[in-house]
């Protein structure tokens, strides 16, 4: 729950769903009521459209990567230029390369 000063209301949001499901009210009691309505409508929309209710989390795989030290220096520099970690940079680079196929 958060307070949104621009609209002078509290906002709630259901997390872990495959879509966005939020609701607003000016009171706790109203949040309960609006949350029930919002979730019911979300469930109905998903059922009508054949949409999976919950976000599917992709499993993370790991592997050991051996590479020359000289490549390590270049990778570290490239990751720093992209303001990301070395591991994230390697994964992003692999994804970009695979998209080109």
DSSP file (Angstrom, degrees, kcal/mol; ACC not computed):
  #  RESIDUE AA STRUCTURE BP1 BP2  ACC     N-H-->O    O-->H-N    N-H-->O    O-->H-N    TCO  KAPPA ALPHA  PHI   PSI    X-CA   Y-CA   Z-CA
    1    1 A X              0   0    0      0, 0.0     2,-0.3     0, 0.0    11,-0.2   0.000 360.0 360.0 360.0 140.4    0.0    0.0    0.0
    2    2 A X  E     -A   11   0A   0      9,-2.4     9,-3.4     2,-0.0     2,-0.5  -0.955 360.0-122.8-137.2 158.5    1.2    3.5   -0.8
    3    3 A X  E     -A   10   0A   0     -2,-0.3     2,-0.7     7,-0.2     7,-0.2  -0.897  18.4-157.2-102.1 131.6   -0.2    7.0   -0.4
    4    4 A X  E >>> -A    9   0A   0      5,-3.2     5,-1.4    -2,-0.5     4,-1.0  -0.881   5.5-170.6-110.6 100.4   -0.5    9.0   -3.6
    5    5 A X  T 345S+     0   0    0     -2,-0.7    -1,-0.1     1,-0.2     3,-0.1   0.804  80.0  66.5 -63.7 -29.3   -0.6   12.7   -2.6
    6    6 A X  T 345S+     0   0    0      1,-0.2    -1,-0.2     3,-0.1    -2,-0.0   0.838 118.4  23.9 -61.6 -32.1   -1.4   13.8   -6.2
    7    7 A X  T <45S-     0   0    0     -3,-1.0    -1,-0.2     2,-0.2    -2,-0.2   0.381 103.1-126.7-113.0   0.8   -4.9   12.2   -5.9
    8    8 A X  T  <5S+     0   0    0     -4,-1.0     2,-0.3     1,-0.2    -3,-0.2   0.862  71.3 112.6  56.9  40.2   -5.1   12.2   -2.1
    9    9 A X  E   < -A    4   0A   0     -5,-1.4    -5,-3.2    17,-0.0     2,-0.4  -0.913  69.0-114.0-136.5 161.8   -5.8    8.4   -2.0
   10   10 A X  E     -AB   3  25A   0     15,-3.4    15,-2.0    -2,-0.3     2,-0.4  -0.778  30.2-152.8 -92.5 143.1   -4.2    5.2   -0.9
   11   11 A X  E     -AB   2  24A   0     -9,-3.4    -9,-2.4    -2,-0.4     2,-0.3  -0.969  10.7-172.9-121.7 133.6   -3.2    2.7   -3.6
   12   12 A X  E     - B   0  23A   0     11,-3.0    11,-2.2    -2,-0.4     2,-0.3  -0.855   2.7-169.1-117.2 157.7   -2.9   -1.0   -3.3
   13   13 A X  E     - B   0  22A   0     -2,-0.3     2,-0.5     9,-0.2     9,-0.2  -0.987  20.8-131.7-149.2 136.2   -1.6   -3.5   -5.8
   14   14 A X  E     - B   0  21A   0      7,-2.7     7,-0.5    -2,-0.3     3,-0.3  -0.761  30.8-157.0 -85.2 130.3   -1.7   -7.3   -6.0
   15   15 A X        +     0   0    0     -2,-0.5     3,-0.1     1,-0.2     5,-0.0  -0.667  64.4  42.5-106.5 163.1    1.8   -8.6   -6.8
   16   16 A X  S    S+     0   0    0      1,-0.3    39,-1.9    -2,-0.2     2,-0.2   0.513  82.8 125.4  83.8   5.5    2.8  -11.9   -8.4
   17   17 A X  B    S-C   54   0B   0     -3,-0.3    -1,-0.3    37,-0.3    37,-0.3  -0.562  71.0-121.9 -94.2 161.4    0.1  -11.8  -11.0
   18   18 A X  S    S+     0   0    0     35,-2.6     2,-0.2    34,-0.2    36,-0.2   0.668  95.9  30.2 -76.3 -15.2    0.6  -12.0  -14.7
   19   19 A X  S    S-     0   0    0     34,-0.4     2,-0.5    36,-0.0    -2,-0.3  -0.682  98.5 -79.8-129.9-174.8   -1.1   -8.6  -15.2
   20   20 A X        +     0   0    0     -2,-0.2     2,-0.4    -7,-0.0    -5,-0.1  -0.788  42.3 172.9 -95.4 129.1   -1.6   -5.4  -13.3
   21   21 A X  E     +B   14   0A   0     -7,-0.5    -7,-2.7    -2,-0.5     2,-0.2  -0.853  14.8 151.2-139.4  98.3   -4.2   -5.4  -10.6
   22   22 A X  E     -B   13   0A   0     -2,-0.4     2,-0.3    -9,-0.2    -9,-0.2  -0.765  19.4-169.9-126.1 172.9   -4.4   -2.2   -8.5
   23   23 A X  E     -B   12   0A   0    -11,-2.2   -11,-3.0    -2,-0.2     2,-0.3  -0.984   6.6-151.6-159.2 153.8   -7.1   -0.3   -6.6
   24   24 A X  E     +B   11   0A   0     -2,-0.3     2,-0.3   -13,-0.2   -13,-0.2  -0.946  19.8 152.8-133.6 153.6   -7.4    3.0   -4.8
   25   25 A X  E     -B   10   0A   0    -15,-2.0   -15,-3.4    -2,-0.3    -2,-0.0  -0.971  45.6-121.8-166.3 167.8   -9.5    4.4   -1.9
   26   26 A X  S    S+     0   0    0     -2,-0.3     2,-0.3   -17,-0.2     3,-0.1   0.378  92.9  37.8 -98.9   3.8   -9.4    7.0    0.8
   27   27 A X  S  > S-     0   0    0    -17,-0.1     4,-2.1     1,-0.1     5,-0.1  -0.966  80.0-113.9-148.8 163.4   -9.7    4.5    3.7
   28   28 A X  H  > S+     0   0    0     -2,-0.3     4,-2.1     2,-0.2     5,-0.2   0.920 119.2  50.9 -63.6 -44.3   -8.6    1.1    4.9
   29   29 A X  H  > S+     0   0    0      1,-0.2     4,-2.0     2,-0.2    -1,-0.2   0.909 110.5  49.8 -60.0 -42.1  -12.2   -0.2    4.7
   30   30 A X  H  > S+     0   0    0      1,-0.2     4,-3.2     2,-0.2     5,-0.3   0.867 106.5  55.6 -64.7 -36.8  -12.4    1.2    1.1
   31   31 A X  H  X S+     0   0    0     -4,-2.1     4,-2.6     2,-0.2    -1,-0.2   0.911 107.2  49.9 -62.4 -41.7   -9.2   -0.5    0.2
   32   32 A X  H  X S+     0   0    0     -4,-2.1     4,-2.1     2,-0.2    -2,-0.2   0.945 115.1  43.4 -59.8 -48.3  -10.6   -3.9    1.3
   33   33 A X  H  X S+     0   0    0     -4,-2.0     4,-2.1     2,-0.2    -2,-0.2   0.942 117.3  44.2 -63.9 -49.8  -13.7   -3.3   -0.8
   34   34 A X  H  X S+     0   0    0     -4,-3.2     4,-2.8     1,-0.2    -1,-0.2   0.853 111.4  55.3 -66.4 -34.7  -12.0   -2.0   -3.8
   35   35 A X  H  X S+     0   0    0     -4,-2.6     4,-2.6    -5,-0.3     5,-0.2   0.911 107.9  48.5 -63.2 -42.8   -9.3   -4.7   -3.6
   36   36 A X  H  X S+     0   0    0     -4,-2.1     4,-2.4    -5,-0.2    -2,-0.2   0.923 113.9  46.5 -62.3 -44.8  -12.0   -7.4   -3.6
   37   37 A X  H  X S+     0   0    0     -4,-2.1     4,-2.5     2,-0.2     5,-0.2   0.938 113.8  48.1 -62.8 -47.3  -13.7   -5.8   -6.7
   38   38 A X  H  X S+     0   0    0     -4,-2.8     4,-2.2     1,-0.2    -2,-0.2   0.912 113.9  46.0 -61.5 -44.9  -10.4   -5.3   -8.5
   39   39 A X  H  X S+     0   0    0     -4,-2.6     4,-2.7     2,-0.2    -1,-0.2   0.907 111.7  51.5 -67.1 -41.3   -9.3   -8.9   -7.9
   40   40 A X  H  X S+     0   0    0     -4,-2.4     4,-2.4    -5,-0.2    -2,-0.2   0.930 112.2  46.4 -60.6 -45.7  -12.6  -10.4   -8.8
   41   41 A X  H  X S+     0   0    0     -4,-2.5     4,-2.7     2,-0.2    -1,-0.2   0.889 111.6  52.0 -64.5 -38.9  -12.6   -8.4  -12.1
   42   42 A X  H  X S+     0   0    0     -4,-2.2     4,-2.5    -5,-0.2    -2,-0.2   0.934 110.6  47.6 -61.5 -46.4   -9.0   -9.5  -12.8
   43   43 A X  H  X S+     0   0    0     -4,-2.7     4,-2.3     1,-0.2    -2,-0.2   0.898 112.9  48.9 -62.8 -41.1   -9.9  -13.2  -12.2
   44   44 A X  H  X S+     0   0    0     -4,-2.4     4,-2.6     2,-0.2    -2,-0.2   0.919 111.5  49.0 -64.6 -44.0  -12.9  -12.9  -14.5
   45   45 A X  H  X S+     0   0    0     -4,-2.7     4,-2.0     2,-0.2     6,-0.2   0.907 111.8  49.0 -62.1 -42.7  -10.9  -11.2  -17.3
   46   46 A X  H  X>S+     0   0    0     -4,-2.5     5,-2.3     2,-0.2     4,-1.1   0.922 112.4  47.9 -63.5 -44.0   -8.2  -13.8  -17.1
   47   47 A X  H  <5S+     0   0    0     -4,-2.3     3,-0.4     1,-0.2    -2,-0.2   0.917 113.1  47.9 -63.2 -43.6  -10.8  -16.6  -17.2
   48   48 A X  H  <5S+     0   0    0     -4,-2.6    -1,-0.2     1,-0.2    -2,-0.2   0.830 119.7  38.5 -67.2 -32.3  -12.6  -15.0  -20.2
   49   49 A X  H  <5S-     0   0    0     -4,-2.0    -1,-0.2    -5,-0.2    -2,-0.2   0.470 107.7-119.2 -98.7  -3.0   -9.3  -14.5  -22.1
   50   50 A X  T  <5 +     0   0    0     -4,-1.1     2,-0.4    -3,-0.4    -3,-0.2   0.827  57.6 158.1  68.6  31.8   -7.6  -17.7  -21.1
   51   51 A X      < -     0   0    0     -5,-2.3    -1,-0.2    -6,-0.2     2,-0.2  -0.735  48.0-113.7 -92.8 135.5   -4.7  -15.8  -19.4
   52   52 A X        -     0   0    0     -2,-0.4   -34,-0.2     1,-0.1     4,-0.1  -0.494  24.8-140.5 -65.4 131.9   -2.6  -17.6  -16.8
   53   53 A X  S    S+     0   0    0     -2,-0.2   -35,-2.6   -36,-0.1   -34,-0.4   0.873  75.4  52.6 -65.8 -41.7   -3.3  -15.8  -13.4
   54   54 A X  B    S-C   17   0B   0    -37,-0.3   -37,-0.3   -36,-0.2     2,-0.2  -0.715  87.0-107.8-107.3 147.9    0.1  -15.8  -11.9
   55   55 A X        -     0   0    0    -39,-1.9     2,-0.6    -2,-0.3   -37,-0.1  -0.496  34.7-131.9 -67.1 134.3    3.5  -14.5  -13.3
   56   56 A X        -     0   0    0     -2,-0.2     2,-0.5    -4,-0.1    -1,-0.1  -0.803  14.7-143.0 -92.9 123.3    5.7  -17.4  -14.1
   57   57 A X        -     0   0    0     -2,-0.6     2,-0.3     1,-0.0    -1,-0.0  -0.737  15.7-129.8 -88.5 127.3    9.2  -17.0  -12.7
   58   58 A X        -     0   0    0     -2,-0.5     2,-0.1     1,-0.1    -1,-0.0  -0.542  25.0-114.8 -75.2 136.7   11.9  -18.3  -15.0
   59   59 A X        -     0   0    0     -2,-0.3     2,-0.5     1,-0.1    -1,-0.1  -0.440  26.0-128.5 -70.0 144.6   14.3  -20.7  -13.4
   60   60 A X        -     0   0    0     -2,-0.1     2,-0.3     2,-0.0    -1,-0.1  -0.842  21.4-160.9 -98.9 127.4   17.9  -19.4  -13.2
   61   61 A X        -     0   0    0     -2,-0.5     2,-0.3     2,-0.0     0, 0.0  -0.740   4.4-156.4-102.6 154.1   20.6  -21.7  -14.5
   62   62 A X        +     0   0    0     -2,-0.3     2,-0.3     2,-0.0    -2,-0.0  -0.926  14.1 170.2-128.1 155.1   24.3  -21.4  -13.6
   63   63 A X        -     0   0    0     -2,-0.3     2,-0.5     2,-0.0    -2,-0.0  -0.980  34.1-111.1-156.0 159.9   27.5  -22.4  -15.2
   64   64 A X        -     0   0    0     -2,-0.3     2,-0.5     2,-0.0    -2,-0.0  -0.808  30.0-159.7 -94.9 133.4   31.2  -21.9  -14.8
   65   65 A X        -     0   0    0     -2,-0.5     2,-0.5     2,-0.0    -2,-0.0  -0.958   4.3-164.7-119.3 123.1   32.8  -19.9  -17.6
   66   66 A X        +     0   0    0     -2,-0.5     2,-0.3     0, 0.0    -2,-0.0  -0.912  21.8 156.7-106.5 131.2   36.6  -20.1  -18.2
   67   67 A X        -     0   0    0     -2,-0.5     5,-0.1     0, 0.0    -2,-0.0  -0.978  46.1 -81.8-150.0 158.4   38.1  -17.3  -20.3
   68   68 A X    >>  -     0   0    0     -2,-0.3     4,-1.7     1,-0.1     3,-0.6  -0.272  37.3-121.6 -63.3 148.3   41.5  -15.7  -20.9
   69   69 A X  H 3> S+     0   0    0      1,-0.2     4,-1.8     2,-0.2     5,-0.2   0.860 112.4  59.6 -58.0 -37.2   42.5  -13.0  -18.4
   70   70 A X  H 3> S+     0   0    0      1,-0.2     4,-1.5     2,-0.2    -1,-0.2   0.862 105.1  49.0 -62.7 -34.6   42.8  -10.5  -21.3
   71   71 A X  H <> S+     0   0    0     -3,-0.6     4,-2.9     1,-0.2    -1,-0.2   0.857 105.2  59.5 -70.7 -34.8   39.1  -11.0  -22.1
   72   72 A X  H  X S+     0   0    0     -4,-1.7     4,-2.4     1,-0.2    -2,-0.2   0.884 103.9  50.0 -60.2 -40.0   38.3  -10.5  -18.5
   73   73 A X  H  X S+     0   0    0     -4,-1.8     4,-2.2     2,-0.2    -1,-0.2   0.934 112.8  46.1 -64.3 -46.2   39.8   -7.0  -18.5
   74   74 A X  H  X S+     0   0    0     -4,-1.5     4,-2.4     1,-0.2    -2,-0.2   0.891 112.8  50.5 -64.9 -39.5   37.8   -6.1  -21.6
   75   75 A X  H  X S+     0   0    0     -4,-2.9     4,-2.7     2,-0.2     5,-0.2   0.923 110.2  49.7 -63.7 -43.8   34.6   -7.6  -20.2
   76   76 A X  H  X S+     0   0    0     -4,-2.4     4,-2.2    -5,-0.2    -2,-0.2   0.904 111.9  48.2 -62.0 -41.6   35.0   -5.7  -16.9
   77   77 A X  H  X S+     0   0    0     -4,-2.2     4,-2.3     2,-0.2    -1,-0.2   0.921 112.6  48.1 -64.7 -43.9   35.6   -2.4  -18.8
   78   78 A X  H  X S+     0   0    0     -4,-2.4     4,-1.6     2,-0.2    -2,-0.2   0.900 111.6  49.9 -64.6 -40.8   32.6   -3.0  -21.1
   79   79 A X  H  <>S+     0   0    0     -4,-2.7     5,-2.3     1,-0.2    -1,-0.2   0.911 110.7  50.0 -63.7 -42.0   30.4   -3.8  -18.1
   80   80 A X  H ><5S+     0   0    0     -4,-2.2     3,-1.2     1,-0.2    -2,-0.2   0.897 108.2  52.7 -63.8 -40.3   31.5   -0.7  -16.3
   81   81 A X  H 3<5S+     0   0    0     -4,-2.3    -1,-0.2     1,-0.3    -2,-0.2   0.834 112.0  46.1 -63.5 -31.6   30.8    1.5  -19.3
   82   82 A X  T 3<5S-     0   0    0     -4,-1.6    -1,-0.3    -5,-0.2    -2,-0.2   0.354 111.5-124.7 -91.1   4.7   27.2    0.0  -19.4
   83   83 A X  T < 5S+     0   0    0     -3,-1.2     2,-0.3     1,-0.2    -3,-0.2   0.907  72.2 112.0  51.8  49.4   26.9    0.6  -15.6
   84   84 A X  S   <S-     0   0    0     -5,-2.3    -1,-0.2    -6,-0.1    -2,-0.1  -0.902  72.8 -88.3-140.9 168.1   26.1   -3.1  -14.9
   85   85 A X     >  -     0   0    0     -2,-0.3     4,-2.5     1,-0.1     5,-0.2  -0.352  38.2-112.6 -75.6 162.0   27.7   -6.0  -13.3
   86   86 A X  H  > S+     0   0    0      2,-0.2     4,-2.3     1,-0.2     5,-0.2   0.925 117.8  47.9 -60.1 -46.2   30.0   -8.3  -15.1
   87   87 A X  H  > S+     0   0    0      1,-0.2     4,-2.3     2,-0.2    -1,-0.2   0.917 112.4  48.3 -63.7 -43.4   27.5  -11.3  -14.9
   88   88 A X  H  > S+     0   0    0      1,-0.2     4,-2.7     2,-0.2    -1,-0.2   0.897 110.8  52.1 -63.9 -39.3   24.6   -9.1  -16.1
   89   89 A X  H  X S+     0   0    0     -4,-2.5     4,-2.5     2,-0.2    -2,-0.2   0.917 109.3  49.0 -62.8 -43.5   26.7   -7.8  -19.0
   90   90 A X  H  X S+     0   0    0     -4,-2.3     4,-2.4     2,-0.2    -2,-0.2   0.924 112.9  47.0 -62.5 -44.7   27.6  -11.3  -20.1
   91   91 A X  H  X S+     0   0    0     -4,-2.3     4,-2.5     2,-0.2    -2,-0.2   0.924 113.2  48.6 -63.6 -44.5   23.9  -12.4  -20.0
   92   92 A X  H  X S+     0   0    0     -4,-2.7     4,-2.5     1,-0.2    -2,-0.2   0.903 111.7  50.0 -61.6 -41.7   22.8   -9.3  -21.8
   93   93 A X  H  X S+     0   0    0     -4,-2.5     4,-2.3     2,-0.2    -1,-0.2   0.908 110.9  48.9 -64.6 -42.7   25.4   -9.8  -24.5
   94   94 A X  H  X S+     0   0    0     -4,-2.4     4,-2.4     2,-0.2    -2,-0.2   0.920 111.2  50.5 -62.6 -43.4   24.5  -13.4  -25.0
   95   95 A X  H  X S+     0   0    0     -4,-2.5     4,-1.8     1,-0.2    -2,-0.2   0.922 110.8  48.9 -59.8 -45.3   20.8  -12.5  -25.3
   96   96 A X  H  X S+     0   0    0     -4,-2.5     4,-0.9     1,-0.2    -1,-0.2   0.910 111.5  49.4 -61.4 -43.1   21.6   -9.8  -27.9
   97   97 A X  H >< S+     0   0    0     -4,-2.3     3,-0.5     1,-0.2     4,-0.3   0.902 111.0  49.4 -63.9 -41.5   23.7  -12.3  -29.9
   98   98 A X  H >< S+     0   0    0     -4,-2.4     3,-1.0     1,-0.2    -1,-0.2   0.805 104.4  59.0 -70.4 -28.7   21.0  -14.9  -29.8
   99   99 A X  H 3< S+     0   0    0     -4,-1.8    -1,-0.2     1,-0.2    -2,-0.2   0.773  96.6  63.7 -68.1 -25.5   18.3  -12.4  -31.0
  100  100 A X  T <<        0   0    0     -4,-0.9    -1,-0.2    -3,-0.5    -2,-0.2   0.602 360.0 360.0 -74.8 -11.8   20.4  -11.8  -34.1
  101  101 A X    <         0   0    0     -3,-1.0    -1,-0.2    -4,-0.3    -2,-0.1   0.473 360.0 360.0 -77.0 360.0   19.9  -15.4  -35.3
